[in-house]
Amino acid sequence: MIRDDREAAGQLGSAFAPAKLNLALHVVGQRADGYHLLDSLVVFADIGDRIEAFACRSGDGPTLEIAGPFAGQLSADSDNLVLKAWRALHDAAELPDCRLRLTKNLPIASGIGGGSADAAATLRLLAALASVAPPPSLMAEIAGRLGADVPMCLQGVALRARGIGADIEPLGGLPSLPMVLLNPGVAVPTPAVFRRLARRTNPPIAATLPGFADVDELAAWLATQTRNDLEMPAMEEAPIIRQALDAVSGTAQCRLARMSGSGATVFGIYPDSAAAAKAARELARAHPDWWVVATTANPQHAPA
Ligand code: C5P
């Protein structure tokens, strides 16, 4: 308790790193450098990691401590995207010395943002602590250097992402989505999934999205008009993903079951939070070794 009070007193700030969910992910081409061109609809959930900054003696920063359920699977060395984000912004803006703590609530290498969300949250947190606020264009440029998904995580609102992921258009008019997220316990390396793609040039998402009156309309449109082109190659890489998708689509009232990003996390969309909570309980009972949570994606009020 004493430690908590002292820590709270020394806390400079904190930022939430929400899980990123690709409602749709079409692979529409490939650049000469190997990166793929995407057309993706992305929302963010009300669960995620958290990054905190604490005061430290001048000249001591930054150090990174990792806590939380998935801390054991991640090392706090200089390759960690949180420290890379600190270094990138430190080179461009005046930052206070600080100690960073990442609470890792999301599974690693799981298609829901993870390191990219943590890097984006670190940039947001440190920008708020900088003596002069870095301009948005600098933040976007640094985010793009850190990884293809970091710019979208920096936005943190429902969006359509094109190019390699950094051409972003915020999307209004999407309903809040009661969801279950399920990860069958395998870490899937993104490059391996892209390498297994059979076709690299697939049709994009419709140029203009229709309006959606409710979750059912959105889920029906997603199911018939969109895809995740990485689902097949990811299932070849990790066959357990098919079991995960079958398990989610078999729950009562599941309107759509799909993989996010390059997997292995899959999500189910439900008409209301009670149906999502019930499905999560059933899935957790049937698969005690899998990570299962009920959440709301695209919440109307972003968690602080
Ligand atoms: O940019 P980031 O380091 O997050 O990307 C990880 C890997 O995912 C890349 O090295 C590349 O193999 C693949 N990727 C891709 N096309 C994208 C994004 C990622 O091929 N648009």
Residues whose N, C-alpha, C, O or C-beta is under 5 A from the ligand:
A	BS01	C5P	G34 Y35 H36 L146 G147 A148 D149 I164 G165 T190 P191 F194
